[in-house]
Amino acid sequence: MLDEAWILSPSVALRPEPFGALAYHFGNRKLTFLKRPELVAVVRALGEQPDVRSALIAAGVPDAQHAAYADALAGLARTDMIRPRSEGVAA
């Protein structure tokens, strides 16, 4: 996952909260709590970076935590909060 391009699903809205953010998917009606501001920064950076690793670096996540963040992002992918970025979509 770290070397793949992902993006926030177009059906998802992020609402900033003191703990991080609420992510709501308007299609499947899932509500997810992003409990770390750093994770919110990574999710927001996904569309601006060529891959997940670059988004993690841009958000200031230490290398030692990349695997844990990749696991968190995989969970978001399972509920379509984030999705693979197709080649036709600009970064």
N, C-alpha and C positions, 0 to 999 in steps of 0.2 A: 504493500500500500504506500510506503514512503516515497516510492519513485513514480507514483501515478498521479495524474491530474484529477482533482475533484472540485466540486462547486456546491454551494448551498442550493438546495432544491428550490426551483422558482415558486413552489407551493408553500414555502416556509417563511414565516415572519419571525424575526428575533426581537424580543422586547428586553431592553436593558433592565437589570435589577442589581441591587447592591451586592448580591452574591455572585453575579455573572449575567445570566440571561435566561429568559423563557423562550423556547423554540416551539412554535405551534405550526403544525402541518394542516393546511386547510383542506387537503384532499382526504387524508385518512384520519383526521381529527386527533392525531397524537400530540400530546403535550410533553415536552422534555425539558428538564431543568439542566442547564449548563452551569454547574456549580463552581466553576473557576473562571475568573476574568481572562486568564491566559488561554483557556479553551475557546472562549468566545473570540478572542483575538485571532486564534488559529483558524476557526471556522470562517471568520470574515476575510482572512487573508487567502483562503483557498482559491478564490476566483481571480486573485491578482498575481498568483505565483504559478510557476510551471509545474510544481508537484507538491506533495504533502511535506516532504522534507524542507523545501524552501519556505513553505508557510510556517513551519515550526521555527525555523531559524529567524524569519522575519518577526515572529511574535516573541522572540527571545527565550524560547524553551531550550533548556540545556540538553545537550546530546544524550546524557544519561536518562532523560525522561521521554525521549522520542518513542520508544516502544510502548510506554504506558499511554501516551497520547494517541498513538496509532490504534491501540485497542479501543480507546474511547471513540475515536472517529469511526472505527468499524461498527461499533454499536449504533452510532448515528446513521450509518449507511444502511444497516438492517431495517431501519424504520423510515428510510427514504428522506431523512433530514438533509443528508448530503448525497450526492450521486456522482458517478464518474462524469468528467467533463468530456463531451464529445469533441472530436478533432475540429469540427466546424465552429466551435465556440472560442472566441478570443479570450486570452487570459487577462 
